[in-house]
Amino acid sequence: GNSVTQMEGPVTLSEEAFLTINCTYTATGYPSLFWYVQYPGEGLQLLLKATKADDKGSNKGFEATYRKETTSFHLEKGSVQVSDSAVYFCALIKLLGNQFYFGTGTSLTVIP
Amino acid sequence: DTGVSQDPRHKITKRGQNVTFRCDPISEHNRLYWYRQTLGQGPEFLTYFQNEAQLEKSRLLSDRFSAERPKGSFSTLEIQRTEQGDSAMYLCASSSSGGGYTGELFFGEGSRLTVL
């Protein structure tokens, strides 16, 4: 089956700290991988994506690399800001599929 | 505002009552999805429409749940005889399927259901 496992939170970091949120997946075939972010009081929005192995998605200083050999898509940011406080969801969709599979989400709080 | 909109944002109901949620997708999107999210969990797929056709339904969608998209634009999700276990955030998302489709979903802010 298809599934996504991401590290449990909550995660609390000081401003300018380095962030890693781990995500691993199980899927048949070649899925596309996504990170979605949900800011307080808002809907989920796409943060970044990668559609094939070794692709690196990046946005707003966040990066994630599609690693087929380790079935991982870890989210990283070199220097977090208070405004990055949100819940982050790793997700996959099978190629040409219509069903997303989401992880359970990781809550990040960045303190000044 | 051209994003996905959902109504109502919050519904409190008594067990056994029926509730209906509405979703207005981004106008040029032909695909529409319903997801359910409970506390501490990621969104779980419920159903999916392409235009007015309901093409996939999850096993999570019991016979008390029904979704429609009659004209291929807005959609409704009805829950009959609500149970306390139905309490959750119901998320609507839309996407296009045209050229350049990359699988990105655009989500609304959700409709929170509380069943007393």
Interface residues (C-beta under 8 A of the other chain):
Chain A: V4 S32 F34 Y36 G41 E42 G43 L44 Q45 L46 K49 T51 F89 A91 I93 N98 Q99 F100 Y101 F102 G103 T104 G105
Chain B: G3 V4 R31 Y33 Y35 G40 Q41 G42 P43 E44 F45 Y48 Q50 L55 E56 L91 A93 T102 G103 E104 L105 F106 F107 G108 E109 G110
